[in-house]
Amino acid sequence: MSIIKPAALMAAIFAASLISAPAYAGEPAKEKPKDKTPACKPSPKPSTKDKVNKAELEKYMTEADIDLNHGKFQQALDAYDKAIVADPRCAAAYQGKANAYRRLGLYDKALETYDKAIRLEPKNPDAYSNKGNLYYETHHYDKALASFDMAVKLAPKDSLIRSNRANVLGALGRYKEVVAECDQAIKLDKKNANAYANKGMALLKLKRNSEAKAAFKKANELDSSIGMPQIP
């Protein structure tokens, strides 16, 4: 997962931003949506035309996931390609490859590859969630929301997906819905620091400062590196 958390810098920028109240999506104190890590498993329904090498698949998926998580995106792409050779219908390999493309800023290739993963495994909520992250990062918020709506439909009890969806609702200025979605995420996972952080940002926009203060405090308690501001 690629998360930017320069805590002190974010807090300082956020404090200055309160005067001009920029758009929700541009506020640096809020984390970017987190990726859902693709599972390392063979395709559940391999084609009879495709020979699946399970040992090679697991080996290269493990290598690729490690490279991706350590920021070695080109190496991750190479390893995911080898995993795809081992199992051409492994949706997780395409999803991981799309994540690597996205980290490299190759958004068109990433989108095409997410769609390939979805075609192979249309009921996988993680692929829709990661596709939503791409649209969020490229400021296509309506498309991002549609992707997260599908992800939530497929995995209604996934706290991370719901807190990601809250990010998008905030970018669209739908702050009351952000609070409601974050409450759902917190109900599912009381340790979801992102949900508390997003809830706090929305509460600030709604001028419910005392509630925002409590949400930020909880976010920082759960994850001290998240860098949410202290409100007096």
PyMOL commands that set and color helices and strands:
alter all, ss='L'
color gray80, all
select helices_A, chain A and resi 7-20+24-26+54-69+73-86+91-103+107-120+125-137+141-154+159-171+175-188+193-205+209-222+224-226
alter helices_A, ss='H'
color red, helices_A
deselect
rebuild
show_as cartoon
